[in-house]
Amino acid sequence: MIVGENGSGKSTLMKLLAGWFSPTSGRILIEGKPVKFKAIKDAYDRGIFYLHQEFQCFENLMVAENLFLGNLPSLGRFSLFYNRNKILYKSREAFKELGITLSERALIGELNYAERQLVSAVRGYLSPAKIIIFDEPSSVMSPAEREILFDIVRRLKAQGRIIVYISHRLDEISRIGDRLSVMDKGRLVVTQECAAIDQNRLIRIMTGQVHKDRYPRLATKRNKIVLSVNDLQYSPILKGINFDLREGEILGITGLMGSGRTLLANCLFGVVTPTGGSITIEGKEVSFQHPVEAMSEGISLIPEDRMKNGIFSRMDLLHNMTSASLDRYRHLFFLDETFMDEITRSYVDIMRINPGKSNDIIDQYSGGNQQKVMVSKWLMSRTKIYIMDEPTRGIDHASRVDIYNTMNDLTAKGAGIILISSEIEETMGMADRILVLANGVISQEMTREEATKEGIIAAATAEI
């Protein structure tokens, strides 16, 4: 297990081990012998398989084809074609063994982010690699999906394979870890047995302080209804969704993989058009054909998949953070880049983005810092309704508190927030009311005071 704050060097170290980069000094030893990797394939040939936190497969190929990329069985010794039936059979058997209900024939592009992460974990399970690196594999998974992931890790360990597992979830350390290393500013500062680790001490090592209150939700007045959803449908998944969102309120939405969480967010933001029902904003019925229309009505969406929908990876920090609020910086026919830079630097300080220089290319940032840039971009838009789909994915504990405090600040100013999260503890800690989705239906609504972890899991797994 490897933990550390965003920007501490965890992913960079893994990329060195996996042949993405070449070290400027030092050595890598495998079974006591020094190795040098000039490319990713060199590391793969030596038995190292890196499952990066950003899913890297081909969306236009089947799940089965992606599972065996780099290891496709041929039809014969001299054949140029792979054995399609063999990979379909092996994929189906692996899913049956692991209790996964996905179809091996589905296209990767049809899966949501959590399902793709699960496929990525299975890909590691089916690979011939001796060393498998998991980089934040469970960041958007529901409890049921995480159990499948943990089962995969345990099976790999039982086979004698070596697992390097990067995580921000402290509960995973005791559940699947044997030995833990903490990174800080590019150095390994602590390595010890997981059984001997103290959570408060671990957080203190990582952040320099103990966060006693991980979910600092502040009470706010919740009067005026800013958003109403009535009998919303998206056939055949979402069925009869009804709820209100009030100003100053955080409405939590949770559920298992495939329950329709992200699809609901996309319906509200105009990414897809509902097949039935209505959406009303401050008494005015609206129908969005495009996200720009939703933005003009005061809705922002922090999407689940930052690389696909959230950031411009080849652009610099300044233009990423201001891209959703350019009207704010317009001066006649030009953009006031001095003002843009001033506001950008203020959000860099608030969100503790590292290194946080305006001309930094976002592609070079750690996953957690990319996430903070994306969150800042939409906070900067200053809208009245925020839909936050997994806003703390890949974020360390100190930075999570920064985001939670920002959410408190937004609601204190009258904004309404829809918090979509696969983390039950986060939903319970920050939401004023909680909606549980199961098979495209709201199976239960509960207040923060009524909510229990057991109750939410029971509602999420209910037969609807």
N, C-alpha and C positions, 0 to 999 in steps of 0.2 A: 504494500500500500504506500502511495506517495501523496502527501497533502501539502498545501501551501497556498498563500494568497495569490490572487491574480497577478501575473507578471513576475512571479518568483522563479520562473524558468522550468516548470514541470514539463510542459509540452515541448519546449526547445530541447531539453535533455532527451526526451523520447525520440524526437526527430533525428538527433545525432545517432542514437542507437539503431534507428531504422533506416539509415542511409539517406535521409532527406537532405542533411547538411553534412559537411566534413568538419571535424573538430580542428581548431587552430593549434591545439596542443593536447598532450595526454594520450592515453591508449584505451582501446576497448579490447577486453579479453573474453574469449568464449572457450570454455573448458581449458583455461590456462594458456591459450594461444592467442597472440595479438592478431587482430583483424583490421582491415581498412576497407570501408565501403565507398565506392565511387558513385553508386546509384542505389535506388530502393531495391532493385532486383538483386543486387549483391547481398544485401541484408536478408532478403527473403530466401535466397538460395542457401544461406547459412542458418535458416530456421527461425528468423525473427519476423513476426507478423504484427504490424501496427494498425490497430483499429482507432483511427483518429476521431475526435469528438464531432467533426463535421463529416456526415455520411458521404462516402466516396464510392459511388457505384453508378451504373448506367440506368437512367430512368426509363429508357425505351426498351430495356430487356426484362425478361421474366425474373421473378424472384429466384428460381432455380438456377438460371444462368449466372446471376450475380453471386450466388452462394459459392459457385465453383470457378469464379474468375481466376485465371492464373493456374488452374488445376483441372481444366476441362478434359474429360476422358475422350479419346479419339475412337472412331469406329473401327479402326484397324491400324496396324503398324505403319503403313504408308499412306493412310487416309488424311486428307486435309480437313475433314469434317468431324465435329464432336458427336458423341453418343447422347442424343437428346433424351431418349427414353431412360437411360441410366441415371442422368442427373435428376430427372423428374422423380424417379423411384427413390433415389437416395435422399432427396429433399423431403419427399412425403414421409419417409420413414423417420428422418431426423425430427420433423415437426411432431410426429406421433409420439416419439420417444420423449420429447421435451414438453409436450402438452401445449403446443402452439397451434392455433386454429387458422392461421393464414393459409391461403392457397399458394402452392408452389408455382402455379401458372400465372398469377397476377403480375402485372407490370409494376416495377418499383415506383414509377411515377404516379400510380394510383394509391399508394400507401401514405399515411400521415407520418409525421416525424418520429413518433414513438415506435411505430411499426417498423420503420426503416432502421432504427437503432437496434431493435430486436433481431432483424435480419442480419445486421452487421455482426452482432454477437454470435449468431449461429454460423456465420461465415468463418469466424475464428475457430469455432468448435469443430467445423468440418475440415479446416486446413491441416496440412501436415506439419505445421510449425512446432518447434520445441519451446519457443519463447513467444508469448502472446501478450501484447500491450493493449490494455483497455484505457482509453482516455475519456473520462466522464461519460461512461456508457449509460448510466441510469438517470441522467439529469432531467429527462422529461417523462420518465416511466411512472406508471401508476404502481401501487403496492403489488398487484397481481403480476404485472410485467417484471417488476424487480425480482420477485421470487423466481421467475423463470430464468432471469439473468444469473441470480445467485446459484441456481441449480447447474447452469452451464459452467460457471467458475469452479464449483465443487467437483464436477465430473472431469474437468480438465486437470485439476490438481490430483485427482485419483489416478489419472493416466500418467502421472509423473511429469506433466508439463509445467513450465514455469510461468507464473502470471505476474505481470506488473500492472497494478490497478491504480489509476489516478482518480481521486474523488474529492468532492467538497462536503459530502454527507458523512458526518461523524459517526452515525449509527452503523455505517457499513464496515467501519474498522473492526468492531467487535464481532460482527456477523460473519465476515468472510476473510478477514485479514489474519496473517500470522506474524508479519513483521512490518513495522511502520517507519517511514523516513519523512521528515519534514524539511521542505525547501524554503529558503528565504533569500531573496536577492541573488539568485543564481548559485547558492551554496546549500549543501546538505548540512543542516544544523543539528539534527537529532535523528538517531536510528535506535529503535528498541522494539521489544516484543509487544504486540498489540494487547496482550492480556494485562500488561503492566501499565498501560497508558491511562492517564487521568484526563477526562475531557476538558475540565477547566484549565489544566496546565497546558494541554495541547492548543487550545484557543489562545492562551496567553503567549505561547511561543510563536504562533502564527501571526497574531495581531498586536501583541504588546499589551492587551487588556482582556479582561473577562467580560463577555457580554451576558449579563444575567438576564436581561429582558430581550429575547430575540425577536419578539413581535410587539413593538411599541405602539400599538393602536391607541389613538386618542379619540375620546367621545366627541361627536359633532352633532349639530342639529340637522335633522333629516326631515324636511317638510315637503317642498315642491317636487312633483314628479317630473323628471327631465326626459325619461325614455320609457315607453310602453311597448311591449311586444305581445301581440294578441294572435293566438292560434297559428303561430309561425310553423311552416312546414317546408321541408326540402325532401321530396320523395326520392328514394324510399327510406331515408335515414331519420330525419327530424320529423316529429309528429306532434302537433298541437302544443307548441312551446308558448307559455304565458308567464310574464313577469313584469314588474315595474322597477325602475331604478330612480332613486331620489337624489337630489343634490346633497352633497356632503356624505354620501353613503359609499361603502365598498361592498359590492355584491359578489360573493364568491361562487364560482361554478366549478364543480369537480366531477369526476367520473372515470371509468376505466377506459383503456384504449378502445377506440371504435365507438364510443358512446355518443359522439357528435359534438364534443367541446369546441374544437377548432372550426368545424363546419358552421356552427352557430355564430362564431366570431366573424367568419367570412361573409355570412348572410347579412349581419348587421353593418358591415363595412363596405358592402357593395362589390366584394370580390366575386361572389356568386349571387344569382337572383333567386329568392325563395319561390317555391312552387305554390305557396298559399299563405294566407294570413296577412297581417299588417304590422308596420312599425310606425310609431308615433313619437315625435320629438316636440316636447313642450306644447302638446295639443295639436300639432300639425302632422298629418299623415304624410309619410315620405316613401318613396320607392327608388332605390339606388341601382343604377345600371353600371356604375363605375366608382371606385374608391374616391376619386376626386369629388364626386357629388356628396359622398358621406363627409369628407373633410370640410366641404363648404357649409355643411349643417352642424359643424362643431364636434365631429367624432374623430378620434385618433385610434389607431390600432398598432400595438406593439406585437408583431407576429411571432409565432412559435419558432419558425426557422429563420434565423437571422441571416445566414449566408444566401439563402434563396430569395427572401422577401424583405430583409431588414436593413442591410447596409450595402454600400457600393465599395467592394473590397479593394478596388484599384484607385479609389479617390482618397484625398487626404482627409484628415480629421475635421478641419474647418468646414469643408463642403458637405461632408457626411452629416454633421450635427445640425447644419442650417438648412438642409435640403427640404424639410417639411414645412418651413416657415419663411420662405424667401420674401413674401410680401412685407414681412416685418422689417426687412433691411433695404427695401427699395427706396431709392432717392431719384426722383424723376425717371430717367431711362436707365439708370445704373444701380448696381448693388453697392451699398456702403460696406466695403470689406473691413474697414477699421472697426466699425460697430459690430460686424459679424465676429471678428476676432475677439473683441472685448467680451461679448456674450458667451462665446465658445469657451474662453478661459475661465469664466465664472462657473460654468457647468463642469469643466474639468476639475476644478477645486471641490465643488459640491459632491461630485460622484467619485472623486479620487481616482481619476483615470491616469494610468501610468504607461508611458512617460508624459503624454498629454500635450505634445507640441502641435500647433495648428497645421504644420506641413507634413506631419507623420502620415504615411500610407497605412490605411487600416488593415490591409492584408498582412502586415507585419506584426500586428498586435496579438496578444494571447486571446483565447476565446472569451474569457471573462471580461477583458477590457473592451472587446468588440461588442459584447452584450451591453455594457454600460454606455458605450457610444450610441447604440441604437435606442436605448431607453431615453437618453438625454435628448436625442433628436426629436422624439415625440413630446417629451415634457416641454421642450422649447416652443412647441406649436401653440401652447396655452389654450387648449380647447376646453369644452365643458363636459365632454363625455370621453373617458379613456377606457378602451378595451385592452387589457394587458394579458396576453396569452403567454404563460410561463415567463414572466419578466425577470425572474431571478435564476434562470437556467444557466448553470456554469459559473455562478457568482459565489465568491467566498463569503464567509459569515459577516465580516466587517462591512463589506460592500452591500450585502443584503439589507443590513440595518439602515444604510444610507438610502436605499431605494424605498424601504418601508417609511422612513421619515419623510421622504419626498411625497409619498402617497398621502401621508397625514397632512402635509402642507397643502396639497391639491384639494383634499376634501374640506379642509378648513376654509378654503377660498370659494367653496361652493361647487366644485367639480364632482361628478359622479364617476365611480370606477367600477368596471366589471373585471374582477380578478379571476382568470382561468388558470387553474393550477392542478398538477397531478400530485402535489404534496399536501396531504391532508392536514399536517400540522401547520403549514403556512396558511392554508385556507381558514382553519379554525382560529389562528392567531390574529389574522388581519381583517377578515370579513365580518361585517355587521349581520348579514344574512347569508345563508348558504343554500344553493340549489344543487341537488345531486342529479346528474344525468345517468340514465341507464337505457341502453338501446334506443337512443334518440328521443327519450321521454323524460320529463322531470319527475323522478320517482319520489322525491321528498324535498320539502323546503323547511329550513329550521333557522332559528336565530342563533347568534353566537353563544348565548347562554345555554341553549338547548343542545347544542352540537356536542357529540362525542365521537371519538375515532371509530368505535365499534358501530355506532349508528350510521355513520357515513359509509363505512364499508358494506354494511348490510343493505343500505339503500342502493349503493352502486352495483351490487351483485344481484339485485332483485330481479326476478323473472317478470318482465313486462309484456 
